[in-house]
């Protein structure tokens, strides 16, 4: 399941994050890559321990905790604090799969990467190239979203970032361990939740609303690890 979540951040919040990132010390992104990814990764990242990155990551997590679409789609159990990357001209990230387990910096905790997330921080007209290309059963999806929008996709997906040919691409990226491990089950629950909410708006007193809500929660009980 690939889900576009619009307007996770307001334009004011995007501008605030970009201004803070101007103060950050950027490092070679290969420093955090596995031995295979090091051969295809060419970008810059704010180091995990950097105070600016940690402050902004906490800000994004606070926003996501209150975001109904993110909660419905991801059913998050654990979230790796958001990180930040930058691609300038000719930089790219070749085809790769994210590691299955990701440590949380400074803690003994680890997260199973059921879902990957990219939160765009640069308007698409401000750079050329830099598309996030996600391979799935229907072919590659090319993702280049407005600043403040986010895409969620399965951590099992092969994906890459096209070379940037003009300007600078800034983004936040992170991983989620879902209460529901299987992508197909999360997809069904997300679709069912959306249908229930639609019925609740259109015909709130219809008895099927309660029946479908019961079905949703019974499936969640059956599938969830909480």
C-alpha positions as CSV (number, residue, x, y, z in Angstrom):
1,X,0.0,0.0,0.0
2,X,1.3,3.4,-1.0
3,X,-0.4,6.3,0.7
4,X,-0.1,10.0,-0.1
5,X,-0.9,12.1,3.0
6,X,-1.3,15.7,2.1
7,X,-0.5,18.7,4.3
8,X,1.1,16.9,7.2
9,X,3.0,20.2,7.7
10,X,1.7,23.7,7.0
11,X,3.8,25.9,4.8
12,X,4.8,27.9,8.0
13,X,6.0,24.7,9.7
14,X,8.0,23.7,6.5
15,X,9.6,27.2,6.5
16,X,10.5,26.8,10.2
17,X,12.1,23.4,9.7
18,X,14.0,24.6,6.7
19,X,15.3,27.6,8.6
20,X,16.4,25.3,11.5
21,X,18.1,22.9,9.0
22,X,20.2,25.9,7.8
23,X,21.9,25.8,11.2
24,X,22.6,22.0,11.1
25,X,25.9,20.3,10.4
26,X,25.4,17.9,7.4
27,X,27.4,14.7,7.0
28,X,27.9,12.2,4.2
29,X,24.8,10.0,4.1
30,X,27.0,6.9,3.5
31,X,28.0,7.1,7.1
32,X,24.7,5.5,8.1
33,X,24.3,3.1,5.1
34,X,24.7,-0.6,5.2
35,X,27.5,-2.3,3.2
36,X,25.3,-2.7,0.1
37,X,23.7,0.7,0.3
38,X,27.0,2.5,0.6
39,X,27.7,1.7,-3.0
40,X,24.6,3.5,-4.3
41,X,24.0,6.2,-1.7
42,X,25.1,9.8,-2.5
43,X,23.4,12.4,-0.3
44,X,23.9,14.3,2.9
45,X,22.2,13.8,6.3
46,X,21.9,15.5,9.6
47,X,23.6,13.1,12.0
48,X,21.3,11.2,14.4
49,X,22.8,12.9,17.5
50,X,22.6,16.5,16.1
51,X,20.4,18.7,18.4
52,X,18.7,20.4,15.5
53,X,17.7,17.1,14.0
54,X,16.4,15.8,17.3
55,X,14.4,18.9,18.0
56,X,12.8,18.9,14.5
57,X,12.2,15.1,14.7
58,X,10.3,15.6,18.0
59,X,8.3,18.3,16.4
60,X,7.2,16.1,13.5
61,X,6.4,13.2,15.9
62,X,4.2,15.5,17.9
63,X,2.3,16.5,14.8
64,X,1.9,12.9,13.6
65,X,0.5,11.8,17.0
66,X,-2.5,13.9,16.3
67,X,-2.8,13.1,12.6
68,X,-5.8,10.8,11.9
69,X,-4.8,9.7,8.4
70,X,-1.3,8.7,9.6
71,X,-2.7,6.8,12.5
72,X,-5.3,5.0,10.4
73,X,-2.8,4.1,7.7
74,X,0.2,3.1,9.8
75,X,-1.4,1.9,13.0
76,X,1.9,2.8,14.6
77,X,3.4,0.9,17.5
78,X,6.9,2.4,17.4
79,X,8.4,5.1,15.2
80,X,12.0,5.9,14.6
81,X,12.5,9.6,15.2
82,X,12.5,11.4,11.9
83,X,15.9,12.1,10.2
84,X,16.7,14.6,7.5
85,X,18.5,14.3,4.1
86,X,19.6,16.6,1.4
87,X,20.3,16.0,-2.3
88,X,22.0,18.6,-4.4
89,X,22.9,18.5,-8.1
90,X,23.8,15.0,-9.4
91,X,23.3,13.4,-6.0
92,X,21.0,10.3,-5.9
93,X,20.3,7.1,-4.1
94,X,20.3,3.9,-6.2
95,X,18.0,0.9,-5.9
96,X,17.9,-0.5,-2.4
97,X,15.7,-2.0,0.3
98,X,15.6,-0.5,3.8
99,X,17.0,-2.7,6.5
100,X,14.4,-4.8,8.4
101,X,15.5,-3.6,11.8
102,X,16.4,0.0,12.8
103,X,17.9,1.0,16.1
104,X,16.7,4.1,17.9
105,X,19.7,6.2,18.5
106,X,20.7,6.6,22.1
107,X,18.4,3.8,23.4
108,X,18.5,0.0,23.5
109,X,15.3,-0.1,21.5
110,X,14.9,-1.4,17.9
111,X,12.1,-1.0,15.4
112,X,10.9,-3.4,12.7
113,X,10.6,-1.3,9.6
114,X,7.1,-2.3,8.4
115,X,6.6,1.1,6.8
116,X,8.9,3.7,5.3
117,X,8.0,7.4,5.2
118,X,9.2,10.4,3.3
119,X,8.1,13.9,4.2
120,X,8.9,16.4,1.5
121,X,10.3,19.8,2.6
122,X,11.0,21.4,-0.8
123,X,8.4,22.6,-3.3
124,X,8.6,20.4,-6.5
125,X,9.1,23.5,-8.7
126,X,12.3,24.4,-6.8
127,X,14.3,21.4,-8.0
128,X,14.5,19.1,-11.0
129,X,14.8,15.3,-10.7
130,X,14.9,13.9,-7.2
131,X,11.8,11.7,-7.7
132,X,11.3,8.9,-5.1
133,X,10.7,5.8,-7.3
134,X,8.9,2.9,-5.5
135,X,8.6,-0.4,-7.2
136,X,5.5,-2.4,-6.6
137,X,3.3,-5.1,-8.4
138,X,1.8,-2.4,-10.6
139,X,5.2,-1.0,-11.8
140,X,7.3,1.8,-10.5
141,X,5.6,4.8,-8.8
142,X,7.3,8.1,-9.2
143,X,6.7,10.3,-6.2
144,X,7.4,14.1,-6.0
145,X,5.1,15.8,-3.6
146,X,4.4,19.3,-2.5
147,X,6.4,20.6,0.5
148,X,4.6,19.4,3.7
149,X,3.1,16.2,2.1
150,X,4.2,12.7,3.0
151,X,4.2,9.3,1.4
152,X,4.0,6.0,3.3
153,X,5.0,2.8,1.6
154,X,5.9,-0.8,2.7
155,X,9.4,-1.2,4.1
156,X,9.8,-4.2,1.9
157,X,9.7,-2.1,-1.3
158,X,12.7,-1.7,-3.6
159,X,13.0,2.0,-4.2
160,X,15.5,4.8,-5.2
161,X,15.9,8.5,-5.5
162,X,16.5,9.9,-9.0
163,X,19.5,12.3,-9.5
164,X,18.8,15.9,-8.7
165,X,19.7,18.0,-11.8
166,X,18.8,21.4,-10.5
167,X,18.3,22.9,-7.0
168,X,18.2,21.1,-3.7
169,X,15.8,18.5,-2.4
170,X,15.2,18.4,1.4
171,X,13.2,15.7,3.1
172,X,12.6,14.0,6.4
173,X,12.5,10.2,6.4
174,X,11.7,7.6,9.0
175,X,10.3,4.2,9.7
176,X,7.3,2.8,11.5
177,X,6.7,-0.5,13.2
178,X,3.0,-1.1,12.9
179,X,0.7,-2.9,15.3
180,X,-0.3,-4.9,12.1
181,X,2.7,-6.4,10.4
182,X,1.1,-7.5,7.1
183,X,0.7,-4.8,4.5
184,X,-2.4,-6.5,3.0
185,X,-4.1,-6.5,6.4
186,X,-3.2,-2.8,7.0
187,X,-4.7,-2.0,3.6
188,X,-8.0,-3.7,4.4
189,X,-8.2,-2.0,7.8
190,X,-7.4,1.4,6.3
191,X,-10.0,1.0,3.5
192,X,-12.6,-0.2,6.1
193,X,-11.9,2.7,8.4
194,X,-12.3,5.2,5.6
195,X,-15.6,3.6,4.6
196,X,-16.9,3.7,8.2
197,X,-15.9,7.4,8.5
198,X,-17.7,8.2,5.2
199,X,-20.9,6.4,6.4
200,X,-20.6,8.1,9.7
201,X,-20.6,11.5,8.0
202,X,-23.4,10.7,5.5
203,X,-25.8,8.5,7.4
204,X,-24.6,8.6,11.1
205,X,-27.6,6.9,12.5
206,X,-27.6,3.9,10.1
207,X,-27.2,0.6,12.1
208,X,-24.5,-0.6,9.7
209,X,-22.1,2.0,11.0
210,X,-22.0,0.3,14.4
211,X,-21.7,-3.2,12.7
212,X,-18.9,-2.1,10.5
213,X,-17.1,-0.4,13.4
214,X,-17.4,-3.7,15.3
215,X,-15.9,-5.6,12.4
216,X,-13.0,-3.2,12.2
217,X,-12.1,-3.5,15.8
218,X,-12.5,-7.3,15.8
219,X,-10.2,-7.6,12.9
220,X,-7.7,-5.3,14.6
221,X,-7.9,-7.4,17.8
222,X,-7.2,-10.5,15.7
223,X,-4.2,-9.0,13.7
224,X,-2.6,-6.5,16.1
225,X,0.4,-6.9,18.3
226,X,0.2,-4.1,20.9
